[in-house]
Amino acid sequence: MTRKSPSVSDDLQRLLPLTPAVFFILFALSQGEKHGYAIMQEVAVLSDGKFRMGPGTLYTTIQRLLELSLIEETDTGTGGRRRIYRLSRTGRIIFKAEVGRMHGVVKRALDRQPQLQEGA
């Protein structure tokens, strides 16, 4: 049974759980604006190198996130040579909802499996 996040609309609720590519792009942008290559580098850091995405996956996912209005392109004043992205208000809401969902899953797993807890 999936519980609905109280601040996420029904049409966005269908995105949860987020795919790893979407999650890590939103995670990378949660600390501020970045261009595509910086997003790829940050994803590698955030995942401890366990999730890497190539340019094809990155830019296909970015295009989808732009269409869903989860991220927005910022005006860099560089004549469009480098595209800079940031989370939209909606993107921040869906990212927080996913982190909350994940937190709940991990908490339930630890509650049911005491041997998974630190020091056990």
C-alpha positions in Angstrom: 0.0 0.0 0.0 1.4 3.4 -1.0 0.7 6.3 1.2 0.2 9.7 -0.4 2.5 12.5 0.6 0.3 15.3 1.9 2.0 18.1 -0.2 2.3 16.2 -3.5 -0.5 16.5 -6.1 -2.1 13.4 -7.5 -0.4 13.8 -10.9 3.0 14.2 -9.3 2.3 11.3 -6.9 2.5 8.9 -9.8 6.3 9.8 -10.1 7.0 8.2 -6.7 9.2 6.3 -6.2 11.6 8.2 -8.4 13.9 6.4 -10.7 17.6 6.5 -9.7 18.5 8.9 -12.6 15.7 11.3 -11.6 16.4 11.1 -7.9 20.1 11.8 -8.3 19.6 14.7 -10.7 17.2 16.3 -8.3 19.6 15.5 -5.4 22.5 17.1 -7.3 20.4 20.3 -7.9 19.1 20.5 -4.4 22.2 22.4 -3.4 22.0 24.9 -6.2 22.3 25.5 -9.9 24.5 23.3 -12.1 25.3 22.6 -15.7 25.1 19.1 -17.2 28.7 18.0 -16.6 28.6 19.3 -13.0 25.4 17.3 -12.4 27.1 14.1 -13.7 30.1 14.8 -11.4 27.9 15.5 -8.4 25.8 12.3 -9.0 29.0 10.3 -8.9 29.9 11.9 -5.5 26.5 11.6 -4.0 26.2 7.9 -4.9 29.8 7.1 -3.8 30.5 6.1 -7.4 27.8 3.5 -7.4 25.5 5.3 -9.8 27.0 6.8 -13.0 25.1 8.1 -15.9 26.4 9.0 -19.3 25.4 12.0 -21.3 22.6 10.2 -23.1 20.8 9.3 -19.9 21.6 12.6 -18.3 20.2 14.8 -21.1 17.2 12.6 -21.8 16.3 12.7 -18.1 16.9 16.5 -17.9 14.5 17.0 -20.9 11.9 14.9 -19.1 12.3 16.9 -15.9 12.0 20.2 -17.8 8.8 18.9 -19.4 7.4 17.9 -16.0 8.5 21.3 -14.6 10.6 19.7 -11.9 13.6 21.7 -13.0 14.1 24.9 -14.9 16.8 26.3 -17.2 18.3 29.5 -15.9 19.5 32.4 -18.0 23.2 32.5 -17.8 23.9 35.5 -20.0 26.4 33.4 -22.0 24.3 33.2 -25.2 23.1 29.7 -24.5 26.6 28.1 -24.8 26.2 26.4 -21.4 22.8 25.5 -20.0 22.4 25.8 -16.3 19.6 24.0 -14.4 18.0 24.4 -11.0 15.2 22.8 -9.1 11.8 24.4 -9.5 9.4 24.8 -6.6 7.6 21.6 -7.7 10.9 19.8 -8.1 11.9 20.7 -4.5 8.5 19.4 -3.2 8.8 16.1 -5.1 12.5 15.6 -4.0 11.5 16.2 -0.3 8.6 13.8 -0.7 10.9 11.1 -2.1 13.5 11.6 0.7 10.6 11.4 3.2 9.3 8.2 1.6 12.8 6.7 1.6 13.4 7.6 5.2 10.1 5.9 6.1 11.1 2.7 4.3 14.5 2.6 5.9 13.0 3.2 9.4 10.5 0.4 8.9 13.3 -1.9 7.7 15.4 -1.1 10.7 12.5 -1.6 13.1 11.8 -5.0 11.6 15.4 -6.1 11.3 17.2 -5.0 14.5 20.4 -6.6 13.3 20.7 -4.0 10.5 21.0 -1.2 13.1 24.4 0.3 13.8 26.2 -1.5 16.6 24.0 -4.5 16.4 
